[in-house]
């Protein structure tokens, strides 16, 4: 494979393996392929792009992926406004998709998750506080099925946590003495866990046969690209970036759009809607659409009926993607009840990336955005739509991550 | 002694907030300042995260009146805040009003100490006296 390996440091091969597509990028071109689910990921990749891949050495191939489904995470924290909110924000920014939370004071009221949890995060308290956790935590954990557990709360409670929880990893507190967020340690831990998860998954771990570099979560790579977005696009801050994928929809947003108490150096944060996609999560997207009181009006506006949900053609795919944009905007507004509400009237640009850019035109997207602002926010606000149709944002992030 | 402070609601009177922060620090308190535009739930949550002894809420635009009504209800959701000293000060009504009525109203909302248009040092003296009295009881 390495006979023709290129050694020029700038000449890298970037590969993104998604739940539906994979794409590869060289200095010269970008290729995109629909995945063949009858084949293993590496076999499929080599069948379609083997010639390109063989031109590069393992050290020059960088892979990111969201195809392993991500890590399931349970966060146990002592308040909604600080510990749970901070840990959730760090987890999202680390590329984690599945997050459940428990407010510690009510832990006895929560039912036990039936599935195996990949990682449990325990958090709470500034370092000057202590004795936040007691037997109710340890009893709950004894009944829980989890693979990893990490403590990122007050340093004063760390010895007792170590005594009572087997194999717990203790990291520095994510809440500092001014009640501000400290992200780096937990973020590094979670992205490393993501890599270990990939290494442990039969199908995707074979990607390490073609690369010597760490495989990062795709949303982590996209988030890293955003401060550099000006290099490729004419985007005016504050903006949001929507990545509507096959299984999930990611939103990356300028921090200026949020009124909250998180003081961080991050310029952009991420949020994910885990069952909102146009391929693997198609049925839950349709269910969400049918539950939205404005969707039927939107379908009429698009000159289709709800029968479109049963169709399998290009038009149906387009409408599903348009609905996904609308639903995501609804969820981010005060109309929805998500982890965070954005000041949507302050948005100057809406950037779209991912497979959606290959299906919808700017005009088809603008119809939806205008409908949303008119119907939900009763406003004529009109942010500029920017399509990342050549995956420049991902390339920027993957290249910048080296 | 740990104190959580901040300006409640949609109130951006940052200078007063900073003065309260500095004055509390000068008196030896460990201060957690949430700044301006702080929601009531954030005050209580900060008290949980820090193990605060007292909550010192300020309001200059009179908005506290609306928020104050929710104090008792919201605080009842927390299982560890029964001993938290609740203090509010500043300009506590929109327009004018009788101080005695205002103080009684806020105490009814669940505040232990109410300082309507009271000098900062006088207010903080009353906090010190209250905490001292409580520690001896």
Interface residues (C-beta under 8 A of the other chain):
Chain A: X78 X79 X80 X81 X82 X83 X105 X124 X125 X126 X128 X129 X130 X175 X178 X179 X259 X261
Chain B: X2 X30 X32 X33 X34 X37 X38 X39 X41 X42 X44 X45 X46 X48 X49 X50 X51 X78 X79 X80
